[in-house]
């Protein structure tokens, strides 16, 4: 199940980026499960990673390598997370980096590893190493769609976004892919996300962009409130389009940033639309809060409520579940008579109880939609935040109960 058509866009090639895909047979024989990004020399890379303290070995190694050298290759495998694997996991991630670096003639620190899949199992390094020559032989600037499919795990469809934006005399390409369908509450990014542009961006600004845009998009989605051990979101700027350096003072920064933000948001929303067993795409829109923290507390409490999520799956306008979640969000001193709760354009709650003009028929009409907005106005200030989630269906339980079988 998934919400919306889920068709991939036409990807604009990013000068200085080539992608290769191969089958290592990590979990299923013949499945494309190994992806290599080749980045032109001089490319700049910034990233954000999971806040889970049991972070996976590739996360630890990628952080270290990113601090030590300018990355030339990204190495991604699915089917095995290489998380919860201790010292052996670190050695395995380093072995993979060394093997790829030996194939292409760069330093091992110029390779960033990424893994996703089952936690607690040893990485089959020999399988990955054996498949590397095939991935390198497949390198092409046009392989974005194939790479999007190659990083999937329980995803039902590949996820991608692409933009071309003209700023001044420059035509800038931006393309990205993401994966994720379960164990999604990033607390920084997504399960895995890779966005590249051929723009020339000042290094400090690149890190600012990935952090800020990741926070506004990937860090506002949740499927099941579980933060993965392997989350990573990387932003690459190759500088190969021949344009001038983009800095914080550049007049071309606002339109470029807007296009980049669109790509981040589209990739993040695609994860929610393809949430495990999802049948509805839900926006939690909390307005008139006194602070960002309380707005997000309310939004996430509603988004994580199993009772709300199962009512959404049933298309049941059981507004009392939403009201109860708002009340237990931990916001001190709320004026319950001031709060309004909306389902689309239908007011559910006003003056501390069911709105006078609410009817079950009007609520049902909204709940029957695939895409739903739950609006919550706290009447305490001017802060507004949005969080995106999905429903809980029978399929979510089945997928996760049978994940290893």
Secondary structure, 3 states (H helix, E strand, C coil): CCCCCCCCCCCCCCCCEEEEEECCCCCCCCCCCEEEEEECCCCEEEEEECCCCCCCHHHHHHHHHHHHCCCCEEEEEEEECCCCCHHHHHHHHHHHHHHHHHHHCCCHHHEEEEEEEECCCCCCHHHHHHHHHHHHHCCECCCHHHHHHHCCCCCCCCEEEEEEEEECCEEEEEEEEEECCCCECCCCCCCEEEEEECCCECHHHHHHHHHHHHHHCHHHECCCCCECCCCEEEEEECCCCCCCCECCCCCCHHHHHHHHHHHHHHHHHHHHHCCCCCCCEEEEEEEEECCHHHHHHHHHHHHHCHHHHHHHHCCCCCHHHHHHHHHCCCCCCCCCCCCEEEECCEEEEECCEECCCCCHHHHHHHHCCCEEEEEEECCCCCEEEEEEEECCCHHHHHHHHCCCC
